[in-house]
């Protein structure tokens, strides 16, 4: 059974891996748009701040992260 928290009267899934907790962005997107959560996530992934946050997260937590490849990804996504 997946753990959940309640935020603004909505359940948000929490996934625990190796003593770390992760929040489900799908559940958060469903709060914004219950019928088209995928569109909400697509919009988030087109946002410069989201892309930069993902790059920072990977830099801090992924020893195999390749920053030069990520720069290419940012350019391809038109994030300058």
N, CA, C and O atoms as a GROMACS GRO file, in nm:
protein
  320
    1UNK      N    1   0.084  -0.119   0.000
    1UNK     CA    2   0.000   0.000   0.000
    1UNK      C    3   0.088   0.125   0.000
    1UNK      O    4   0.182   0.135   0.078
    2UNK      N    5   0.057   0.218  -0.087
    2UNK     CA    6   0.135   0.339  -0.101
    2UNK      C    7   0.092   0.441   0.006
    2UNK      O    8  -0.027   0.461   0.029
    3UNK      N    9   0.190   0.505   0.068
    3UNK     CA   10   0.158   0.608   0.167
    3UNK      C   11   0.105   0.732   0.096
    3UNK      O   12   0.141   0.760  -0.018
    4UNK      N   13   0.018   0.805   0.165
    4UNK     CA   14  -0.039   0.926   0.107
    4UNK      C   15  -0.046   1.034   0.213
    4UNK      O   16  -0.056   1.006   0.333
    5UNK      N   17  -0.040   1.158   0.168
    5UNK     CA   18  -0.065   1.272   0.254
    5UNK      C   19  -0.183   1.349   0.196
    5UNK      O   20  -0.214   1.334   0.078
    6UNK      N   21  -0.248   1.428   0.278
    6UNK     CA   22  -0.359   1.511   0.232
    6UNK      C   23  -0.314   1.655   0.220
    6UNK      O   24  -0.262   1.713   0.316
    7UNK      N   25  -0.334   1.713   0.103
    7UNK     CA   26  -0.301   1.852   0.076
    7UNK      C   27  -0.424   1.916   0.014
    7UNK      O   28  -0.469   1.874  -0.093
    8UNK      N   29  -0.477   2.017   0.077
    8UNK     CA   30  -0.596   2.086   0.027
    8UNK      C   31  -0.707   1.988  -0.007
    8UNK      O   32  -0.771   1.998  -0.112
    9UNK      N   33  -0.729   1.894   0.083
    9UNK     CA   34  -0.836   1.794   0.073
    9UNK      C   35  -0.816   1.697  -0.044
    9UNK      O   36  -0.912   1.633  -0.088
   10UNK      N   37  -0.694   1.685  -0.094
   10UNK     CA   38  -0.660   1.590  -0.200
   10UNK      C   39  -0.550   1.498  -0.151
   10UNK      O   40  -0.458   1.541  -0.082
   11UNK      N   41  -0.561   1.370  -0.186
   11UNK     CA   42  -0.456   1.275  -0.150
   11UNK      C   43  -0.342   1.282  -0.250
   11UNK      O   44  -0.363   1.282  -0.371
   12UNK      N   45  -0.220   1.288  -0.197
   12UNK     CA   46  -0.099   1.290  -0.278
   12UNK      C   47  -0.016   1.169  -0.237
   12UNK      O   48   0.011   1.148  -0.119
   13UNK      N   49   0.023   1.088  -0.336
   13UNK     CA   50   0.100   0.967  -0.308
   13UNK      C   51   0.243   1.002  -0.269
   13UNK      O   52   0.305   1.092  -0.327
   14UNK      N   53   0.293   0.929  -0.171
   14UNK     CA   54   0.432   0.939  -0.127
   14UNK      C   55   0.497   0.803  -0.150
   14UNK      O   56   0.446   0.701  -0.105
   15UNK      N   57   0.609   0.804  -0.219
   15UNK     CA   58   0.681   0.680  -0.245
   15UNK      C   59   0.812   0.685  -0.168
   15UNK      O   60   0.886   0.784  -0.178
   16UNK      N   61   0.842   0.582  -0.092
   16UNK     CA   62   0.965   0.576  -0.014
   16UNK      C   63   1.062   0.477  -0.078
   16UNK      O   64   1.027   0.362  -0.107
   17UNK      N   65   1.185   0.525  -0.100
   17UNK     CA   66   1.290   0.442  -0.156
   17UNK      C   67   1.416   0.468  -0.074
   17UNK      O   68   1.465   0.581  -0.068
   18UNK      N   69   1.467   0.363  -0.011
   18UNK     CA   70   1.592   0.372   0.066
   18UNK      C   71   1.590   0.490   0.164
   18UNK      O   72   1.681   0.573   0.165
   19UNK      N   73   1.486   0.497   0.244
   19UNK     CA   74   1.471   0.601   0.346
   19UNK      C   75   1.454   0.742   0.290
   19UNK      O   76   1.470   0.839   0.364
   20UNK      N   77   1.424   0.755   0.163
   20UNK     CA   78   1.393   0.884   0.102
   20UNK      C   79   1.248   0.883   0.057
   20UNK      O   80   1.201   0.783   0.003
   21UNK      N   81   1.178   0.994   0.078
   21UNK     CA   82   1.039   1.005   0.036
   21UNK      C   83   1.029   1.092  -0.088
   21UNK      O   84   1.096   1.195  -0.099
   22UNK      N   85   0.944   1.051  -0.181
   22UNK     CA   86   0.922   1.123  -0.305
   22UNK      C   87   0.773   1.147  -0.323
   22UNK      O   88   0.690   1.060  -0.295
   23UNK      N   89   0.738   1.266  -0.370
   23UNK     CA   90   0.599   1.303  -0.393
   23UNK      C   91   0.565   1.277  -0.539
   23UNK      O   92   0.646   1.303  -0.628
   24UNK      N   93   0.446   1.225  -0.564
   24UNK     CA   94   0.401   1.197  -0.700
   24UNK      C   95   0.354   1.325  -0.769
   24UNK      O   96   0.255   1.385  -0.727
   25UNK      N   97   0.425   1.368  -0.874
   25UNK     CA   98   0.381   1.487  -0.946
   25UNK      C   99   0.253   1.462  -1.024
   25UNK      O  100   0.180   1.555  -1.056
   26UNK      N  101   0.226   1.336  -1.055
   26UNK     CA  102   0.101   1.304  -1.125
   26UNK      C  103  -0.018   1.339  -1.038
   26UNK      O  104  -0.117   1.394  -1.086
   27UNK      N  105  -0.010   1.307  -0.910
   27UNK     CA  106  -0.120   1.340  -0.819
   27UNK      C  107  -0.136   1.492  -0.807
   27UNK      O  108  -0.248   1.542  -0.801
   28UNK      N  109  -0.024   1.564  -0.804
   28UNK     CA  110  -0.031   1.710  -0.797
   28UNK      C  111  -0.092   1.767  -0.925
   28UNK      O  112  -0.174   1.858  -0.920
   29UNK      N  113  -0.052   1.713  -1.039
   29UNK     CA  114  -0.108   1.759  -1.166
   29UNK      C  115  -0.258   1.730  -1.174
   29UNK      O  116  -0.333   1.810  -1.230
   30UNK      N  117  -0.300   1.618  -1.118
   30UNK     CA  118  -0.443   1.586  -1.117
   30UNK      C  119  -0.522   1.686  -1.033
   30UNK      O  120  -0.641   1.707  -1.059
   31UNK      N  121  -0.459   1.746  -0.934
   31UNK     CA  122  -0.526   1.849  -0.855
   31UNK      C  123  -0.555   1.970  -0.944
   31UNK      O  124  -0.663   2.029  -0.938
   32UNK      N  125  -0.456   2.008  -1.026
   32UNK     CA  126  -0.474   2.123  -1.114
   32UNK      C  127  -0.573   2.095  -1.226
   32UNK      O  128  -0.653   2.181  -1.261
   33UNK      N  129  -0.568   1.973  -1.281
   33UNK     CA  130  -0.656   1.939  -1.393
   33UNK      C  131  -0.684   1.789  -1.388
   33UNK      O  132  -0.609   1.709  -1.444
   34UNK      N  133  -0.793   1.750  -1.321
   34UNK     CA  134  -0.822   1.608  -1.300
   34UNK      C  135  -0.835   1.526  -1.429
   34UNK      O  136  -0.805   1.407  -1.429
   35UNK      N  137  -0.878   1.588  -1.536
   35UNK     CA  138  -0.901   1.514  -1.660
   35UNK      C  139  -0.780   1.511  -1.754
   35UNK      O  140  -0.771   1.423  -1.840
   36UNK      N  141  -0.690   1.605  -1.738
   36UNK     CA  142  -0.574   1.613  -1.829
   36UNK      C  143  -0.446   1.642  -1.753
   36UNK      O  144  -0.376   1.739  -1.781
   37UNK      N  145  -0.415   1.557  -1.656
   37UNK     CA  146  -0.292   1.576  -1.578
   37UNK      C  147  -0.168   1.572  -1.667
   37UNK      O  148  -0.069   1.639  -1.638
   38UNK      N  149  -0.174   1.494  -1.774
   38UNK     CA  150  -0.059   1.485  -1.864
   38UNK      C  151  -0.027   1.620  -1.929
   38UNK      O  152   0.090   1.652  -1.950
   39UNK      N  153  -0.130   1.698  -1.961
   39UNK     CA  154  -0.106   1.831  -2.018
   39UNK      C  155  -0.039   1.924  -1.917
   39UNK      O  156   0.047   2.005  -1.954
   40UNK      N  157  -0.078   1.913  -1.792
   40UNK     CA  158  -0.016   1.994  -1.686
   40UNK      C  159   0.133   1.960  -1.677
   40UNK      O  160   0.217   2.050  -1.670
   41UNK      N  161   0.165   1.832  -1.677
   41UNK     CA  162   0.305   1.789  -1.667
   41UNK      C  163   0.383   1.833  -1.791
   41UNK      O  164   0.498   1.876  -1.779
   42UNK      N  165   0.324   1.823  -1.910
   42UNK     CA  166   0.391   1.871  -2.032
   42UNK      C  167   0.426   2.019  -2.020
   42UNK      O  168   0.535   2.060  -2.057
   43UNK      N  169   0.332   2.098  -1.967
   43UNK     CA  170   0.359   2.241  -1.949
   43UNK      C  171   0.471   2.265  -1.849
   43UNK      O  172   0.556   2.350  -1.871
   44UNK      N  173   0.471   2.189  -1.740
   44UNK     CA  174   0.579   2.204  -1.642
   44UNK      C  175   0.714   2.175  -1.707
   44UNK      O  176   0.812   2.245  -1.681
   45UNK      N  177   0.720   2.072  -1.791
   45UNK     CA  178   0.847   2.032  -1.852
   45UNK      C  179   0.893   2.128  -1.961
   45UNK      O  180   1.006   2.117  -2.009
   46UNK      N  181   0.809   2.221  -2.000
   46UNK     CA  182   0.849   2.323  -2.097
   46UNK      C  183   0.895   2.451  -2.027
   46UNK      O  184   0.936   2.546  -2.092
   47UNK      N  185   0.887   2.452  -1.896
   47UNK     CA  186   0.920   2.570  -1.818
   47UNK      C  187   1.069   2.571  -1.785
   47UNK      O  188   1.124   2.471  -1.739
   48UNK      N  189   1.132   2.683  -1.809
   48UNK     CA  190   1.276   2.697  -1.785
   48UNK      C  191   1.314   2.659  -1.642
   48UNK      O  192   1.413   2.589  -1.621
   49UNK      N  193   1.237   2.705  -1.544
   49UNK     CA  194   1.269   2.676  -1.405
   49UNK      C  195   1.263   2.527  -1.374
   49UNK      O  196   1.344   2.476  -1.298
   50UNK      N  197   1.167   2.457  -1.434
   50UNK     CA  198   1.156   2.313  -1.413
   50UNK      C  199   1.278   2.241  -1.468
   50UNK      O  200   1.336   2.155  -1.402
   51UNK      N  201   1.317   2.277  -1.590
   51UNK     CA  202   1.434   2.213  -1.653
   51UNK      C  203   1.559   2.240  -1.569
   51UNK      O  204   1.640   2.150  -1.547
   52UNK      N  205   1.575   2.363  -1.523
   52UNK     CA  206   1.693   2.395  -1.443
   52UNK      C  207   1.691   2.321  -1.309
   52UNK      O  208   1.796   2.278  -1.261
   53UNK      N  209   1.574   2.307  -1.248
   53UNK     CA  210   1.563   2.231  -1.123
   53UNK      C  211   1.601   2.085  -1.146
   53UNK      O  212   1.672   2.026  -1.064
   54UNK      N  213   1.554   2.027  -1.256
   54UNK     CA  214   1.590   1.888  -1.286
   54UNK      C  215   1.741   1.873  -1.304
   54UNK      O  216   1.800   1.775  -1.257
   55UNK      N  217   1.803   1.969  -1.371
   55UNK     CA  218   1.948   1.965  -1.388
   55UNK      C  219   2.022   1.975  -1.256
   55UNK      O  220   2.120   1.903  -1.233
   56UNK      N  221   1.977   2.065  -1.169
   56UNK     CA  222   2.039   2.079  -1.037
   56UNK      C  223   2.021   1.952  -0.955
   56UNK      O  224   2.115   1.904  -0.891
   57UNK      N  225   1.898   1.898  -0.956
   57UNK     CA  226   1.870   1.774  -0.882
   57UNK      C  227   1.963   1.662  -0.929
   57UNK      O  228   2.023   1.592  -0.847
   58UNK      N  229   1.975   1.646  -1.060
   58UNK     CA  230   2.061   1.540  -1.113
   58UNK      C  231   2.207   1.564  -1.076
   58UNK      O  232   2.279   1.470  -1.044
   59UNK      N  233   2.251   1.689  -1.081
   59UNK     CA  234   2.388   1.722  -1.043
   59UNK      C  235   2.417   1.681  -0.899
   59UNK      O  236   2.524   1.628  -0.868
   60UNK      N  237   2.321   1.706  -0.811
   60UNK     CA  238   2.340   1.677  -0.668
   60UNK      C  239   2.323   1.530  -0.633
   60UNK      O  240   2.389   1.480  -0.541
   61UNK      N  241   2.236   1.459  -0.705
   61UNK     CA  242   2.196   1.325  -0.661
   61UNK      C  243   2.230   1.211  -0.757
   61UNK      O  244   2.211   1.094  -0.722
   62UNK      N  245   2.280   1.242  -0.874
   62UNK     CA  246   2.308   1.137  -0.971
   62UNK      C  247   2.456   1.138  -1.007
   62UNK      O  248   2.500   1.225  -1.083
   63UNK      N  249   2.534   1.045  -0.954
   63UNK     CA  250   2.677   1.044  -0.983
   63UNK      C  251   2.708   1.017  -1.130
   63UNK      O  252   2.819   1.044  -1.176
   64UNK      N  253   2.612   0.965  -1.205
   64UNK     CA  254   2.632   0.937  -1.347
   64UNK      C  255   2.576   1.046  -1.438
   64UNK      O  256   2.572   1.030  -1.560
   65UNK      N  257   2.532   1.157  -1.379
   65UNK     CA  258   2.475   1.267  -1.456
   65UNK      C  259   2.580   1.325  -1.549
   65UNK      O  260   2.696   1.340  -1.512
   66UNK      N  261   2.539   1.357  -1.671
   66UNK     CA  262   2.630   1.409  -1.772
   66UNK      C  263   2.589   1.552  -1.806
   66UNK      O  264   2.501   1.574  -1.889
   67UNK      N  265   2.653   1.652  -1.741
   67UNK     CA  266   2.610   1.791  -1.759
   67UNK      C  267   2.622   1.841  -1.903
   67UNK      O  268   2.541   1.922  -1.946
   68UNK      N  269   2.721   1.795  -1.977
   68UNK     CA  270   2.734   1.839  -2.116
   68UNK      C  271   2.618   1.789  -2.201
   68UNK      O  272   2.567   1.861  -2.286
   69UNK      N  273   2.576   1.665  -2.178
   69UNK     CA  274   2.459   1.613  -2.249
   69UNK      C  275   2.333   1.689  -2.208
   69UNK      O  276   2.245   1.712  -2.291
   70UNK      N  277   2.326   1.727  -2.082
   70UNK     CA  278   2.210   1.802  -2.034
   70UNK      C  279   2.205   1.939  -2.101
   70UNK      O  280   2.096   1.986  -2.134
   71UNK      N  281   2.319   2.002  -2.122
   71UNK     CA  282   2.320   2.131  -2.192
   71UNK      C  283   2.262   2.116  -2.332
   71UNK      O  284   2.187   2.202  -2.378
   72UNK      N  285   2.296   2.006  -2.400
   72UNK     CA  286   2.237   1.979  -2.531
   72UNK      C  287   2.087   1.961  -2.523
   72UNK      O  288   2.013   2.008  -2.609
   73UNK      N  289   2.042   1.894  -2.418
   73UNK     CA  290   1.899   1.875  -2.397
   73UNK      C  291   1.830   2.009  -2.376
   73UNK      O  292   1.723   2.034  -2.432
   74UNK      N  293   1.891   2.098  -2.295
   74UNK     CA  294   1.832   2.230  -2.271
   74UNK      C  295   1.822   2.309  -2.401
   74UNK      O  296   1.721   2.375  -2.426
   75UNK      N  297   1.925   2.302  -2.484
   75UNK     CA  298   1.920   2.373  -2.612
   75UNK      C  299   1.812   2.316  -2.703
   75UNK      O  300   1.741   2.391  -2.769
   76UNK      N  301   1.801   2.184  -2.705
   76UNK     CA  302   1.698   2.120  -2.787
   76UNK      C  303   1.558   2.159  -2.740
   76UNK      O  304   1.465   2.171  -2.820
   77UNK      N  305   1.544   2.177  -2.610
   77UNK     CA  306   1.415   2.216  -2.553
   77UNK      C  307   1.395   2.367  -2.560
   77UNK      O  308   1.296   2.420  -2.509
   78UNK      N  309   1.488   2.438  -2.623
   78UNK     CA  310   1.485   2.583  -2.637
   78UNK      C  311   1.488   2.653  -2.502
   78UNK      O  312   1.426   2.758  -2.484
   79UNK      N  313   1.559   2.594  -2.407
   79UNK     CA  314   1.578   2.654  -2.275
   79UNK      C  315   1.719   2.712  -2.276
   79UNK      O  316   1.817   2.637  -2.280
   80UNK      N  317   1.730   2.839  -2.272
   80UNK     CA  318   1.860   2.904  -2.280
   80UNK      C  319   1.896   2.967  -2.147
   80UNK      O  320   2.003   3.027  -2.134
   0.00000   0.00000   0.00000
